[in-house]
Amino acid sequence: MNKKDIPTELQNRLDEFHVEVPEIPAKSRLERLANWVYAPAKNPMNLLGIKGNSITGLILLPLIFVLVLSCTPIFL
């Protein structure tokens, strides 16, 4: 639909409204890259569900990982 297809009554009603759109400057590639580089990193302990006070999880998970890695050559 272009401007010619709009009835004059509707066009007059639409012309009554004035909207001010603020100009938002676009970020440059360098700014976007800097925001990505300096974004805070995710804590890898949260992915494993280990809390800061969970000593057993901090000790058992690496041991299980080492045991699994050491057993894989036997089964291959």
Residue frames relative to the residue before (quaternion, step in Angstrom):
aa qw qx qy qz dx dy dz
M 1.0000 0.0000 0.0000 0.0000 0.00 0.00 0.00
N 0.1380 -0.7898 0.5930 0.0744 3.55 -0.77 0.99
K 0.7493 -0.4252 0.2711 0.4292 3.55 -1.30 0.08
K 0.6316 0.5466 -0.3374 0.4341 3.61 1.09 -0.59
D 0.6605 0.5248 -0.3063 0.4411 3.60 1.13 -0.58
I 0.5882 0.5757 -0.3735 0.4279 3.61 1.20 -0.34
P 0.4639 -0.6746 0.4883 0.3020 3.62 -0.84 0.90
T 0.6164 -0.5913 0.3755 0.3597 3.57 -1.13 0.67
E 0.6227 0.5394 -0.3527 0.4439 3.61 1.01 -0.72
L 0.6691 0.4780 -0.2930 0.4878 3.55 0.94 -0.86
Q 0.6314 0.5336 -0.3326 0.4538 3.58 1.01 -0.78
N 0.6419 0.5135 -0.3210 0.4704 3.60 1.01 -0.79
R 0.6512 0.5055 -0.3162 0.4694 3.60 0.99 -0.80
L 0.6672 0.4983 -0.3023 0.4639 3.57 0.97 -0.81
D 0.6435 0.5324 -0.3231 0.4451 3.58 1.06 -0.68
E 0.5602 0.6076 -0.3902 0.4059 3.61 1.20 -0.34
F 0.7056 0.4535 -0.2570 0.4799 3.56 1.08 -0.67
H 0.0646 -0.7754 0.6279 0.0159 3.52 -0.98 0.93
V 0.0955 -0.7980 0.5949 0.0100 3.54 -0.71 1.09
E 0.2196 -0.7588 0.6002 0.1257 3.53 -0.88 0.99
V 0.1471 -0.7873 0.5963 0.0546 3.54 -0.65 1.12
P 0.3525 -0.7418 0.5206 0.2333 3.60 -0.62 1.05
E 0.4304 -0.6924 0.5173 0.2603 3.52 -1.08 0.74
I 0.1279 -0.7908 0.5976 0.0348 3.55 -0.61 1.18
P 0.3420 -0.7568 0.5107 0.2226 3.59 -0.53 1.08
A 0.4306 -0.6913 0.5208 0.2559 3.56 -1.02 0.83
K 0.4537 -0.6768 0.5047 0.2851 3.55 -1.06 0.74
S 0.4495 -0.6714 0.5140 0.2881 3.52 -1.08 0.70
R 0.6735 -0.4812 0.3630 0.4278 3.56 -1.26 0.22
L 0.6381 0.5361 -0.3267 0.4457 3.56 1.02 -0.79
E 0.6509 0.5043 -0.3175 0.4702 3.60 0.99 -0.78
R 0.6532 0.5009 -0.3212 0.4682 3.60 0.96 -0.81
L 0.6430 0.5098 -0.3201 0.4734 3.59 1.01 -0.77
A 0.6541 0.5067 -0.3153 0.4648 3.59 0.96 -0.83
N 0.6383 0.5110 -0.3304 0.4715 3.61 0.99 -0.74
W 0.6594 0.5003 -0.3116 0.4666 3.60 0.99 -0.78
V 0.6700 0.5001 -0.3052 0.4559 3.60 0.94 -0.88
Y 0.7705 0.3724 -0.1924 0.4802 3.58 0.87 -0.92
A 0.4059 0.6895 -0.4988 0.3334 3.62 1.20 0.27
P 0.5367 -0.6325 0.4332 0.3524 3.60 -0.97 0.72
A 0.4392 -0.6975 0.5074 0.2511 3.54 -1.02 0.87
K 0.4903 -0.6392 0.5029 0.3132 3.54 -1.20 0.59
N 0.4814 -0.6655 0.4960 0.2816 3.53 -1.08 0.77
P 0.3818 -0.7480 0.4867 0.2406 3.64 -0.57 1.06
M 0.5808 0.5821 -0.3844 0.4196 3.62 1.14 -0.43
N 0.6027 0.5551 -0.3652 0.4418 3.61 1.12 -0.52
L 0.6093 0.5565 -0.3554 0.4391 3.59 1.09 -0.62
L 0.7178 0.4221 -0.2419 0.4981 3.59 1.06 -0.73
G 0.4674 -0.6927 0.4341 0.3364 3.58 1.22 -0.17
I 0.4577 0.6740 -0.4546 0.3601 3.58 1.18 0.47
K 0.2628 -0.7490 0.5894 0.1503 3.54 -0.84 1.00
G 0.6802 -0.5101 0.3420 0.4001 3.57 -1.22 0.31
N 0.7444 0.3869 -0.2230 0.4965 3.59 1.07 -0.64
S 0.5155 0.6452 -0.4133 0.3835 3.62 1.22 0.21
I 0.1550 -0.8255 0.5400 0.0544 3.57 0.18 1.32
T 0.6514 0.5305 -0.3345 0.4271 3.60 0.90 -0.85
G 0.6603 0.4975 -0.3142 0.4666 3.58 0.96 -0.76
L 0.6563 0.5104 -0.3115 0.4601 3.55 1.03 -0.76
I 0.6998 0.4391 -0.2692 0.4949 3.60 1.12 -0.58
L 0.7261 0.4753 -0.2626 0.4219 3.59 0.81 -0.97
L 0.6509 0.5401 -0.3434 0.4084 3.61 0.87 -0.79
P 0.6771 0.4500 -0.3280 0.4811 3.67 0.82 -0.71
L 0.6286 0.5326 -0.3449 0.4497 3.62 1.04 -0.68
I 0.6477 0.4982 -0.3158 0.4822 3.58 0.96 -0.82
F 0.6374 0.5311 -0.3243 0.4544 3.58 0.97 -0.81
V 0.6670 0.4874 -0.2952 0.4800 3.60 0.94 -0.88
L 0.6483 0.5150 -0.3227 0.4587 3.61 0.95 -0.79
V 0.6516 0.5001 -0.3172 0.4741 3.58 0.95 -0.80
L 0.6668 0.4928 -0.3071 0.4671 3.59 0.94 -0.82
S 0.6784 0.4820 -0.3048 0.4632 3.59 0.99 -0.72
C 0.6803 0.4843 -0.2943 0.4648 3.63 1.12 -0.52
T 0.5508 0.6456 -0.4026 0.3431 3.61 1.08 -0.42
P 0.6529 0.4951 -0.3656 0.4415 3.70 0.87 -0.59
I 0.5902 0.5737 -0.3737 0.4276 3.60 1.12 -0.52
F 0.7466 0.4129 -0.2192 0.4733 3.57 0.92 -0.90
L 0.6137 0.5156 -0.3663 0.4727 3.58 1.20 -0.17
